[in-house]
């Protein structure tokens, strides 16, 4: 369960994203400055991209250890 500080930080990030996405005009000087000073964060990598590979490797190790033990 995330701590209160983590959830507050995430809430603030979401609020900032919503504020940036709301109808600011592209020629607005403040919007331009904000986009230059605070570019959007890069998208987070999904866990599924590596999870299946790591899970497969773990299962293979388990099978090799079982064969080695003779079970």
PyMOL commands that set and color helices and strands:
alter all, ss='L'
color gray80, all
select helices_A, chain A and resi 4-21+29-37+48-69
alter helices_A, ss='H'
color red, helices_A
deselect
rebuild
show_as cartoon
